[in-house]
Amino acid sequence: MKWLGVIVLVIIGALAVYVAVEYFTVAIHALPSYIPGHRTAVPGHVYRGHYRKRGAFAALVAVVCFVVAGLLAYRIVRSDRQTVAPATPPPTTTASAVDQIL
């Protein structure tokens, strides 16, 4: 259950990367209809260019999601290591203790 937030952030980051790539590489008039900013073709008017600001924002969202997911994963792993009690070392035997036994 601890890892659910990390998984969700990674999925959101991956989707944001996909959207950023679409905004940077596909022209405005050719964007898929499920991505915000899609313009339908109007007779006599051609939409040119790309949505650079939207692409930059989507890339920023992706970076933030991946960084937060990494930090959460690091904290989870670190806390799991600290909760495991270290094994108690075996009692040390000194030379005098061995001599007393003999």
OpenMM code with the backbone's topology and positions (N, CA, C; nanometers):
from openmm import Vec3, app, unit

residues = "MET LYS TRP LEU GLY VAL ILE VAL LEU VAL ILE ILE GLY ALA LEU ALA VAL TYR VAL ALA VAL GLU TYR PHE THR VAL ALA ILE HIS ALA LEU PRO SER TYR ILE PRO GLY HIS ARG THR ALA VAL PRO GLY HIS VAL TYR ARG GLY HIS TYR ARG LYS ARG GLY ALA PHE ALA ALA LEU VAL ALA VAL VAL CYS PHE VAL VAL ALA GLY LEU LEU ALA TYR ARG ILE VAL ARG SER ASP ARG GLN THR VAL ALA PRO ALA THR PRO PRO PRO THR THR THR ALA SER ALA VAL ASP GLN ILE LEU".split()
positions = [
    Vec3(0.0823, -0.1195, 0.0000),
    Vec3(0.0000, 0.0000, 0.0000),
    Vec3(0.0866, 0.1257, 0.0000),
    Vec3(0.2083, 0.1142, 0.0534),
    Vec3(0.2970, 0.2299, 0.0559),
    Vec3(0.3362, 0.2732, -0.0841),
    Vec3(0.3467, 0.1777, -0.1732),
    Vec3(0.3969, 0.2054, -0.3070),
    Vec3(0.2900, 0.2582, -0.4011),
    Vec3(0.1660, 0.2654, -0.3587),
    Vec3(0.0582, 0.3094, -0.4455),
    Vec3(0.0801, 0.4527, -0.4944),
    Vec3(0.1222, 0.5418, -0.4072),
    Vec3(0.1485, 0.6804, -0.4469),
    Vec3(0.2607, 0.6904, -0.5482),
    Vec3(0.3643, 0.6082, -0.5314),
    Vec3(0.4761, 0.6080, -0.6259),
    Vec3(0.4281, 0.5609, -0.7632),
    Vec3(0.3476, 0.4560, -0.7650),
    Vec3(0.2975, 0.4023, -0.8910),
    Vec3(0.2088, 0.5044, -0.9616),
    Vec3(0.1217, 0.5695, -0.8877),
    Vec3(0.0330, 0.6700, -0.9472),
    Vec3(0.1139, 0.7870, -1.0034),
    Vec3(0.2139, 0.8328, -0.9306),
    Vec3(0.2968, 0.9431, -0.9793),
    Vec3(0.3756, 0.9047, -1.1046),
    Vec3(0.4235, 0.7829, -1.1103),
    Vec3(0.4968, 0.7388, -1.2296),
    Vec3(0.4032, 0.7317, -1.3505),
    Vec3(0.2818, 0.6843, -1.3303),
    Vec3(0.1854, 0.6782, -1.4411),
    Vec3(0.1502, 0.8181, -1.4890),
    Vec3(0.1250, 0.9098, -1.3963),
    Vec3(0.0943, 1.0487, -1.4349),
    Vec3(0.2134, 1.1100, -1.5069),
    Vec3(0.3343, 1.0846, -1.4593),
    Vec3(0.4535, 1.1357, -1.5252),
    Vec3(0.4689, 1.0820, -1.6660),
    Vec3(0.4419, 0.9530, -1.6847),
    Vec3(0.4525, 0.8938, -1.8183),
    Vec3(0.3486, 0.9535, -1.9131),
    Vec3(0.2277, 0.9739, -1.8645),
    Vec3(0.1253, 1.0371, -1.9483),
    Vec3(0.1623, 1.1814, -1.9826),
    Vec3(0.2212, 1.2519, -1.8872),
    Vec3(0.2632, 1.3897, -1.9129),
    Vec3(0.3762, 1.3946, -2.0157),
    Vec3(0.4656, 1.2967, -2.0117),
    Vec3(0.5713, 1.2900, -2.1130),
    Vec3(0.5102, 1.2680, -2.2506),
    Vec3(0.4129, 1.1788, -2.2604),
    Vec3(0.3459, 1.1530, -2.3874),
    Vec3(0.2791, 1.2802, -2.4406),
    Vec3(0.2082, 1.3505, -2.3541),
    Vec3(0.1398, 1.4730, -2.3966),
    Vec3(0.2402, 1.5803, -2.4379),
    Vec3(0.3511, 1.5914, -2.3642),
    Vec3(0.4541, 1.6898, -2.3991),
    Vec3(0.5126, 1.6604, -2.5365),
    Vec3(0.5399, 1.5340, -2.5626),
    Vec3(0.5938, 1.4976, -2.6940),
    Vec3(0.4928, 1.5290, -2.8038),
    Vec3(0.3670, 1.5012, -2.7788),
    Vec3(0.2634, 1.5330, -2.8781),
    Vec3(0.2566, 1.6835, -2.9040),
    Vec3(0.2594, 1.7638, -2.7996),
    Vec3(0.2525, 1.9088, -2.8175),
    Vec3(0.3735, 1.9627, -2.8931),
    Vec3(0.4919, 1.9054, -2.8695),
    Vec3(0.6123, 1.9558, -2.9345),
    Vec3(0.6270, 1.9080, -3.0784),
    Vec3(0.5756, 1.7901, -3.1100),
    Vec3(0.6037, 1.7325, -3.2412),
    Vec3(0.4888, 1.7381, -3.3396),
    Vec3(0.3667, 1.7493, -3.2932),
    Vec3(0.2510, 1.7453, -3.3816),
    Vec3(0.1959, 1.8868, -3.3984),
    Vec3(0.1601, 1.9205, -3.5207),
    Vec3(0.1029, 2.0519, -3.5483),
    Vec3(-0.0335, 2.0660, -3.4807),
    Vec3(-0.0731, 2.1914, -3.4605),
    Vec3(-0.1984, 2.2192, -3.3894),
    Vec3(-0.3176, 2.1520, -3.4552),
    Vec3(-0.3245, 2.1585, -3.5855),
    Vec3(-0.4410, 2.1034, -3.6551),
    Vec3(-0.4404, 1.9503, -3.6581),
    Vec3(-0.3269, 1.8886, -3.6271),
    Vec3(-0.3170, 1.7428, -3.6328),
    Vec3(-0.3169, 1.6767, -3.4958),
    Vec3(-0.3366, 1.7533, -3.3900),
    Vec3(-0.3401, 1.6941, -3.2558),
    Vec3(-0.4560, 1.5961, -3.2444),
    Vec3(-0.4368, 1.4886, -3.1696),
    Vec3(-0.5491, 1.3975, -3.1465),
    Vec3(-0.6614, 1.4704, -3.0709),
    Vec3(-0.7819, 1.4258, -3.0929),
    Vec3(-0.8959, 1.4966, -3.0345),
    Vec3(-0.9019, 1.4837, -2.8826),
    Vec3(-0.8351, 1.3864, -2.8232),
    Vec3(-0.8400, 1.3688, -2.6783),
    Vec3(-0.7376, 1.4546, -2.6053),
    Vec3(-0.6551, 1.5279, -2.6775),
    Vec3(-0.5585, 1.6174, -2.6153),
    Vec3(-0.6147, 1.7597, -2.6209),
    Vec3(-0.6135, 1.8318, -2.5098),
    Vec3(-0.6666, 1.9689, -2.5106),
    Vec3(-0.5912, 2.0565, -2.6097),
    Vec3(-0.6651, 2.1406, -2.6801),
    Vec3(-0.6058, 2.2306, -2.7772),
    Vec3(-0.6269, 2.1865, -2.9199),
    Vec3(-0.6948, 2.0742, -2.9374),
    Vec3(-0.7223, 2.0253, -3.0724),
    Vec3(-0.8114, 2.1250, -3.1459),
    Vec3(-0.7719, 2.1612, -3.2655),
    Vec3(-0.8510, 2.2544, -3.3469),
    Vec3(-0.9078, 2.1773, -3.4653),
    Vec3(-1.0356, 2.1912, -3.4850),
    Vec3(-1.0947, 2.1284, -3.6025),
    Vec3(-1.0653, 2.2151, -3.7236),
    Vec3(-1.0555, 2.1502, -3.8353),
    Vec3(-1.0233, 2.2224, -3.9585),
    Vec3(-1.1401, 2.3107, -3.9996),
    Vec3(-1.1109, 2.4367, -4.0231),
    Vec3(-1.2106, 2.5327, -4.0710),
    Vec3(-1.1773, 2.5587, -4.2173),
    Vec3(-1.2744, 2.5517, -4.3051),
    Vec3(-1.2453, 2.5751, -4.4471),
    Vec3(-1.1813, 2.7128, -4.4687),
    Vec3(-1.0728, 2.7131, -4.5395),
    Vec3(-1.0056, 2.8384, -4.5711),
    Vec3(-0.9078, 2.8842, -4.4645),
    Vec3(-0.8960, 2.8132, -4.3533),
    Vec3(-0.8045, 2.8534, -4.2478),
    Vec3(-0.7148, 2.7359, -4.2105),
    Vec3(-0.5869, 2.7612, -4.2057),
    Vec3(-0.4916, 2.6563, -4.1715),
    Vec3(-0.4231, 2.6954, -4.0410),
    Vec3(-0.4291, 2.6068, -3.9434),
    Vec3(-0.3609, 2.6303, -3.8165),
    Vec3(-0.2190, 2.5771, -3.8285),
    Vec3(-0.1235, 2.6630, -3.8029),
    Vec3(0.0162, 2.6233, -3.8109),
    Vec3(0.0804, 2.6397, -3.6741),
    Vec3(0.1874, 2.5670, -3.6552),
    Vec3(0.2641, 2.5813, -3.5322),
    Vec3(0.2373, 2.4688, -3.4346),
    Vec3(0.2986, 2.4854, -3.3200),
    Vec3(0.2877, 2.3871, -3.2123),
    Vec3(0.2561, 2.4625, -3.0835),
    Vec3(0.2041, 2.3890, -2.9880),
    Vec3(0.1777, 2.4479, -2.8567),
    Vec3(0.3029, 2.4322, -2.7716),
    Vec3(0.3902, 2.5287, -2.7759),
    Vec3(0.5177, 2.5188, -2.7033),
    Vec3(0.4974, 2.5364, -2.5522),
    Vec3(0.4142, 2.6310, -2.5117),
    Vec3(0.3937, 2.6534, -2.3676),
    Vec3(0.3248, 2.5329, -2.3033),
    Vec3(0.2280, 2.4768, -2.3722),
    Vec3(0.1592, 2.3595, -2.3176),
    Vec3(0.2538, 2.2402, -2.3107),
    Vec3(0.3383, 2.2263, -2.4106),
    Vec3(0.4365, 2.1184, -2.4092),
    Vec3(0.5363, 2.1353, -2.2963),
    Vec3(0.5800, 2.2592, -2.2749),
    Vec3(0.6749, 2.2851, -2.1662),
    Vec3(0.6104, 2.2579, -2.0308),
    Vec3(0.4842, 2.2963, -2.0158),
    Vec3(0.4147, 2.2710, -1.8899),
    Vec3(0.3973, 2.1214, -1.8664),
    Vec3(0.3629, 2.0474, -1.9712),
    Vec3(0.3473, 1.9024, -1.9565),
    Vec3(0.4809, 1.8373, -1.9209),
    Vec3(0.5890, 1.8862, -1.9811),
    Vec3(0.7217, 1.8325, -1.9476),
    Vec3(0.7579, 1.8653, -1.8028),
    Vec3(0.7239, 1.9836, -1.7566),
    Vec3(0.7497, 2.0209, -1.6179),
    Vec3(0.6708, 1.9323, -1.5216),
    Vec3(0.5458, 1.9068, -1.5541),
    Vec3(0.4638, 1.8180, -1.4707),
    Vec3(0.5262, 1.6791, -1.4653),
    Vec3(0.5758, 1.6308, -1.5789),
    Vec3(0.6388, 1.4985, -1.5821),
    Vec3(0.7628, 1.4942, -1.4936),
    Vec3(0.8465, 1.5960, -1.5035),
    Vec3(0.9690, 1.5991, -1.4226),
    Vec3(0.9346, 1.6032, -1.2735),
    Vec3(0.8386, 1.6870, -1.2368),
    Vec3(0.7988, 1.6974, -1.0959),
    Vec3(0.7434, 1.5636, -1.0457),
    Vec3(0.6603, 1.4991, -1.1251),
    Vec3(0.6042, 1.3697, -1.0840),
    Vec3(0.7136, 1.2654, -1.0649),
    Vec3(0.8097, 1.2602, -1.1577),
    Vec3(0.9161, 1.1616, -1.1448),
    Vec3(1.0064, 1.1905, -1.0248),
    Vec3(1.0344, 1.3164, -0.9985),
    Vec3(1.1192, 1.3516, -0.8842),
    Vec3(1.0487, 1.3172, -0.7532),
    Vec3(0.9218, 1.3532, -0.7416),
    Vec3(0.8471, 1.3228, -0.6188),
    Vec3(0.8337, 1.1715, -0.6008),
    Vec3(0.8101, 1.0985, -0.7092),
    Vec3(0.8012, 0.9529, -0.7002),
    Vec3(0.9341, 0.8941, -0.6542),
    Vec3(1.0444, 0.9467, -0.7042),
    Vec3(1.1758, 0.8994, -0.6612),
    Vec3(1.2013, 0.9271, -0.5142),
    Vec3(1.1641, 1.0468, -0.4696),
    Vec3(1.1826, 1.0802, -0.3284),
    Vec3(1.0960, 0.9925, -0.2375),
    Vec3(0.9719, 0.9692, -0.2797),
    Vec3(0.8849, 0.8817, -0.2000),
    Vec3(0.9407, 0.7394, -0.1946),
    Vec3(0.9880, 0.6897, -0.3063),
    Vec3(1.0448, 0.5551, -0.3084),
    Vec3(1.1681, 0.5476, -0.2184),
    Vec3(1.2502, 0.6502, -0.2225),
    Vec3(1.3691, 0.6535, -0.1368),
    Vec3(1.3296, 0.6520, 0.0110),
    Vec3(1.2291, 0.7323, 0.0477),
    Vec3(1.1853, 0.7360, 0.1876),
    Vec3(1.1267, 0.6031, 0.2310),
    Vec3(1.0522, 0.5374, 0.1430),
    Vec3(0.9928, 0.4082, 0.1782),
    Vec3(1.1019, 0.3044, 0.2006),
    Vec3(1.1985, 0.2996, 0.1102),
    Vec3(1.3066, 0.2015, 0.1236),
    Vec3(1.3892, 0.2305, 0.2483),
    Vec3(1.4174, 0.3579, 0.2724),
    Vec3(1.4971, 0.3940, 0.3901),
    Vec3(1.4241, 0.3608, 0.5194),
    Vec3(1.2935, 0.3878, 0.5249),
    Vec3(1.2192, 0.3582, 0.6473),
    Vec3(1.2073, 0.2079, 0.6689),
    Vec3(1.1982, 0.1307, 0.5609),
    Vec3(1.1938, -0.0152, 0.5754),
    Vec3(1.3257, -0.0684, 0.6302),
    Vec3(1.4351, -0.0098, 0.5892),
    Vec3(1.5644, -0.0544, 0.6401),
    Vec3(1.5811, -0.0207, 0.7874),
    Vec3(1.5285, 0.0928, 0.8307),
    Vec3(1.5444, 0.1349, 0.9697),
    Vec3(1.4522, 0.0591, 1.0634),
    Vec3(1.3384, 0.0139, 1.0159),
    Vec3(1.2458, -0.0575, 1.1037),
    Vec3(1.2919, -0.2001, 1.1302),
    Vec3(1.3716, -0.2555, 1.0408),
    Vec3(1.4245, -0.3891, 1.0639),
    Vec3(1.5332, -0.3777, 1.1703),
    Vec3(1.5117, -0.4452, 1.2809),
    Vec3(1.6078, -0.4362, 1.3911),
    Vec3(1.7365, -0.5074, 1.3512),
    Vec3(1.8480, -0.4435, 1.3750),
    Vec3(1.9734, -0.5109, 1.3422),
    Vec3(1.9938, -0.6306, 1.4342),
    Vec3(2.0530, -0.7343, 1.3811),
    Vec3(2.0781, -0.8549, 1.4610),
    Vec3(2.1778, -0.8226, 1.5709),
    Vec3(2.1517, -0.8757, 1.6889),
    Vec3(2.2448, -0.8507, 1.7994),
    Vec3(2.3717, -0.9302, 1.7745),
    Vec3(2.4841, -0.8670, 1.7887),
    Vec3(2.6099, -0.9385, 1.7629),
    Vec3(2.6331, -1.0448, 1.8685),
    Vec3(2.7019, -1.1491, 1.8329),
    Vec3(2.7286, -1.2533, 1.9328),
    Vec3(2.8202, -1.1970, 2.0406),
    Vec3(2.8089, -1.2493, 2.1610),
    Vec3(2.8935, -1.1968, 2.2681),
    Vec3(3.0409, -1.2191, 2.2340),
    Vec3(3.1172, -1.1205, 2.2623),
    Vec3(3.2605, -1.1306, 2.2332),
    Vec3(3.3288, -1.2076, 2.3454),
    Vec3(3.4162, -1.2936, 2.3072),
    Vec3(3.4927, -1.3702, 2.4049),
    Vec3(3.6340, -1.3167, 2.4069),
    Vec3(3.6781, -1.2886, 2.5232),
    Vec3(3.8151, -1.2385, 2.5377),
    Vec3(3.9044, -1.3543, 2.5803),
    Vec3(4.0290, -1.3299, 2.5748),
    Vec3(4.1241, -1.4345, 2.6118),
    Vec3(4.1089, -1.4731, 2.7588),
    Vec3(4.0803, -1.3793, 2.8444),
    Vec3(4.0660, -1.4128, 2.9866),
    Vec3(3.9431, -1.4984, 3.0105),
    Vec3(3.8353, -1.4750, 2.9369),
    Vec3(3.7149, -1.5561, 2.9541),
    Vec3(3.7411, -1.6979, 2.9091),
    Vec3(3.8168, -1.7171, 2.8027),
    Vec3(3.8504, -1.8499, 2.7548),
    Vec3(3.9392, -1.9212, 2.8567),
    Vec3(4.0333, -1.8478, 2.9140),
    Vec3(4.1206, -1.9061, 3.0150),
    Vec3(4.0422, -1.9492, 3.1386),
    Vec3(3.9381, -1.8733, 3.1757),
    Vec3(3.8599, -1.9094, 3.2926),
    Vec3(3.7810, -2.0370, 3.2675),
    Vec3(3.7352, -2.0556, 3.1440),
    Vec3(3.6569, -2.1762, 3.1124),
    Vec3(3.7475, -2.2988, 3.1192),
    Vec3(3.8698, -2.2847, 3.0722),
    Vec3(3.9626, -2.3987, 3.0716),
    Vec3(4.0101, -2.4215, 3.2102),
] * unit.nanometer
topology = app.Topology()
chain = topology.addChain("A")
for resn in residues:
    res = topology.addResidue(resn, chain)
    for name in ("N", "CA", "C"):
        topology.addAtom(name, app.Element.getBySymbol(name[0]), res)
